[in-house]
């Protein structure tokens, strides 16, 4: 008896995109995530972003996510690097960098609890997902003071 072995296609890993956004004072825009058990990293401060829709590039996803989550348009987003969220969603996350000098309290927050600019000195006392913290520090280390 002959059995056919058909290779199973491994699905591509899930992808996401996030944006490290700073203002002219060098503060970082952070997003306090909802405290819901069904989301990755509930009740953590993070940067804005989310998962890519099927067939969507990370560059398109971050523009969509910024608009959906906060009604925010950031000019000149620059792609930085990728980090895998090993302890959360498992997604490969593409990090982007941009600047925005508006008042975060004027943004229309559609997801999460709060948006707030923080000086980098405050990062150590905030509850931030490890891969996001690593991405922020990596970005800050590469930028001129």
N, C-alpha and C positions, 0 to 999 in steps of 0.2 A: 504494500500500500504506500502510495506516494503522497506526502502532504506538501502543499505549497507553503513556503514561508514568504509572506509578503512583508517587506520592511515597513514598520510603522513610522509614519512621519512624525518627527518631533516638532511640536509647535514652537514657534519662535518665542523667546522670553517676552513677557509683558514689558512695555516701555512707558516711561513718563518723562515729564519735563518740569523743571522748577526755575524760578528766576530770583537771583540775588539782586535786590534793588537798593541802591543807596541814594541819599540826597546830597546836596552840596556840602553839608557838614560831615559827611562820611558815615552817617547813621544808616542802619539797615532796617528795611521794612519787613517786619515779621507778622505772622498770622497765627493767632491762637486757635487751634483746631477744636472742633466740637468734642465733647466728652461722650462719644458713642462707641459701644463695644464693637460694632461692625466695621469701623474704619481703622486704617493703619494709623498708629501713633495718636490715639485720642488724647485730648487735653495737653498736647505738646505745642510749643511755639515752633513754627516752621517758616519756610518761605512759601510764597504763592506758587501754585502749580498743580499738576494732576496727571492722570493717565492719558496716553495717546489713544484716540479712537482707531478702529481697524483701518489700516491704510494711511493713517495720518502721520506726518513727520513730526519729530519733536519740536521743530521750529514753528510749525503751524499749531501744534498743541499748546505751546506756551502762550502764543498770542490769544488763542481761544480761551484758555484757562484764566488768564489775567482779566479778560473782559467778563467772563462768566462769574468769576468769584468776587471781583471788586469793581467792575466797570472801568478798569484801568488800561490805558494805552501807553506803552513805553516805547519811545523811539530808540533806534540803534541798539537793539538787543544783540549781544555777542555770545555765540556759543563758546563754552569754556572746556568742559570735559564731561565724562560719564562716571557715575558711581553706582554700584548695585546696592539696593536696600536689603542687605543680607538678613537683618533681624525683623523686618516688617513685611512689606508687600512682596518682596523678592524681585521687584521691577528693576530694570536698568534705567537709571534716571540721568537725563541730560541736563546739565546745569547751564544756565544762561546768566549774563550779567547786563544790567542796565541802570540808568539813573532816572530819577523822577523827583521833582522838587515841590510837589503839591502838599496839601494838608491831608493827612491820612484819615482824619475824622470826616472829611467830605466824601470819601469813597462809599459806594453803596455795597456793603458787604453782603453777599448772597450765601456764603458758606462760612462756617466758623463763628467764633465769638467776638473777635476783635482784631483790628490791624493797628500796629504801633511801630513807630521808628524807635530804634534803640542804638545807643552808642556801642561800638564793639566791646568796650569794657564790661558791659552788662551780660555778654554772652555766657560767661562762666556760671552765672547764678540762675539762668533760665533753663527750664526743662525742654531740651531740643533733641530730636532724634539724632543718634550718633552719626549717621551718614550725612545728614544735613549740616551738623556742626563741622564735620570734616570738610565738607564742600565749601562752607563759608570761610573757614580758616585758610584753606588752600587758595581760595580766591583772594582773600585779603593779603596773603603773603606774596602773591604775584603782582599786586597793584602797587604803584608808587605811592609813597606817603603824602 
